[in-house]
Amino acid sequence: MSLKKVEKVKNIALAAVFAGALACGLLLHPLLPDAVVSYSERRYYKQFPKMSASVVLNASWMGEFETYLLDQFPMRDGLRSVKAGALFYTLCQSDNNGVYVKDGNIFKMNGSYKEDSVMRFSEKLNTLVDTYFKKASVYVAVIPDKSQYLRPHAHLQLPYDEMTAVIQAHLHEDIAYIPLKDTLSLQSYYKTDVHWRQESLMPVVERLSAYMGFSVGKNAYQPHEYAPFYGGYYGQLGLSNITPDTLRYLSWDGIDEIEVNDIEHPGLTGVYYEKGLAGMDAYDVFLNGATPVLTLKNSRCTNGKGLLVFRDSFASSLAPLMIEGYERITLVDLRYIESSLLEEYVNLRADDVLFLYGELIPNNSDLLK
Amino acid sequence: MVFSSIAFLFVFLPVVLSVYYLVGRKAKNAVLLVASLLFYFYGEPRYTVLLVISSLSDYLHALYIENRRGTKRAKYALVSSIVVNLLLLGVFKYADFLIGAVNGALQTSIPLPHLRLPIGISFFTFQTMSYTIDVYRNKAHAQKNLLSMATYVCLFPQLVAGPIVRYVTVADELDNRAHTLDGFAKGVRRFILGLGKKVLLANSLGALSGELLNGVGSSVMGLWAGTLAFMLQVYFDFSGYSDMAIGLGRLFGFGFPENFDYPFISKSISEFWRRWHMTLGSWFRDYVYIPLGGNRVKPPRWVFNLLVVWALTGLWHGAAWNFVMWGLYLAVVISLEKLLMGRVVEKWPAILRRVYAMLFITLSFVIFNADAGIGWKNVLTGMFGTGGLPVVSAPTAYYLKSYALVCVLGVIGATPLIKKAAVTLRVRQPILAAVLEPVLCCALMVLVVAYLVDGSFNPFLYFRF
């Protein structure tokens, strides 16, 4: 073949590849139905934005349209995997979207340490105790992020020990700090998610019971499994070659007698919301996930003790394992309810008060209202 | 609308290309004009009228100048045209800056209008000014066809971020251009290459410089590396955009001028600026520097000319004092290079001359980077070890390790090495090169789309200028 002909064939190929790619992008999108939910990214996809003269003239429609096109692009998940693969395996970059992998375990870079925020966290707790809980026994525990169980790296982990020392130093003297780090290990957490595994929490429950004086140990737990469980980090990472987790939740004889009252979802009554397993975040199986105020009542316990837990999502899987020791546990998530509204919506009578947060909350304490 | 968006790549471009190649020769400019106005409207709905005003103003002024060539009226028309363009720039780009300066100097409190900067205003006003000036200088004939004139001003490939295409460059092509398979294929290759530069390299280097200059875990090495990454980011961002613009121009039968010629291989600061944003440099040379007397004047006047040109170049890049300082800094180092250092430096080995040029250029980019997280003054002082910063910190080590290959690719990509390798392959293994080219372009396109789909909306840096 002459060079001229080779050049011509090459030019035709280039033009065809380009035109084909543009045509595919243009035609495939309207042919395929718009997706509503991304389970891998755990969010709702943008739908075609409504058009009006005002949103077009102020250009906000164009921004929304671009988001819509990005969300609904054909083979979006596959392309995200291509990007993650190129980034990790070709460019040898350490993270994608701030998420990184070590030995099949996915971690997230949690930003820089903010001591001001940590001190504000302690002050917030002190204020709540002064306002509502002068007579109760008050405890604080901070759950280490799973990255704390990796080899130390000043940039990839928050300084957990330093953080908890600052918290303790700024708490009222009569507030007891409960150390949890030694009760957990990397295996206590899901590989693809930020959360801890409920089946690994017995050492945590025992540590809490030792400090707080509630009794546990009578229930015989039976595990229930849900697989595959794709945790929140899985979608952020974008790689498809990571083994998903198996989610286990523990039931016991008498679990049906636990009365659950969710202020936001009055219809929900069980400890485990099994419909949540098929939802965007299977971890919502534990007490139906995020909610401002939720109460567990244990009719089998007659010690008259009540526990109030100020918490984030970690407590959803822990609280069912503590109910054995209390007649009533109330979970309050200050990310979703103002502190000033507590008296209005929460029964604040409690013998014990536990502030239980993952380490990200003290470092971002402005999340607490 | 930006080229590296899904809306452009998979909605706007295929539709416009299809319609453009379906209609007859006479309708092609109309298609391009409507598409260009839509393109601009998508990003700046309300300011699209400015484009129309600019096109009409220079169209009418140029016709008037040509009809009264050699008279004082022609001169007045030229002044009037320049005033209209500078007014557009002054009101929409410099009003806050000028009023702020007046408020600062006179202790007044004149309210700032806070007008949003119309995308690409610096590019299209400079293009239209060059057109009218060239008509006045009798270097170009006034375009009698309003459609052709408006197509030139609004042409979407170079509308919002250059290259600054002078009318004389495309005057013939506006009315009579060839559409060949060879031109189309070259356009495709150039466009995809530019897209890759922007999305894969510029954005990654931008992320790296952002991390290293955000003040978290700062270190001396981090500030140097962050500044170098920023410099490469700007280069790949802008030269990538220019590549895309030149490539798109070819798809529609236009030949736009080159805008970059591997500036990082320069052996002097003057050479760097001859290779960087060449269409802006030549614009200032032809329409400001030479009319001021250029270098054919006494040294003090020549230094003054340089100061004026570079202060204006700085202001062109942004209505802020750091850009003025950046321009003046370059004027001073270029003057010193020409008057004092040049003779000494010329005797140095090539590698030392490159290091010398890069050092001064790097420092200029510190001043240029007004958006650095910790502020450009802190970056500048920190780079030289003041402020008690460690030589290296854990975040610096992490990001340099993580982005090592991106940096290596960036450095190699900023030199002619890849181009030379491609040329050699084409000569020695033409069939292999012919097979590889579409395959690599295809792979690059897939990778770009994958990065776009996973990433957020990434506007071009040069849009704000």
Interface residues (C-beta under 8 A of the other chain):
Chain A: M1 L3 V6 E7 K8 V9 K10 N11 I12 A13 L14 A15 V17 F18 A19 A21 L22 A23 G25 L26 H29 V56 L57 N58 A59 M62 G63 F65 E66 T67 L69 L70 F73 R76 L79 R80 V82 K83 A84 A86 T90 L91 C92 Q93 S94 D95 N97 S112 H153 A154 H155 L156 G238
Chain B: M1 S5 I6 A7 L9 F10 V11 L13 P14 V15 L17 Y42 G43 E44 P45 R46 L181 D182 F184 A185 V188 R189 F191 I192 S204 V216 G217 A394 P395 A397 Y398 K401 S402 Y403 A404 L405 V406 L409 P430 I431 A434 V435 E437 P438 C441 C442 M445 V446 L447 V449 A450 Y451 L452 V453 D454 F457
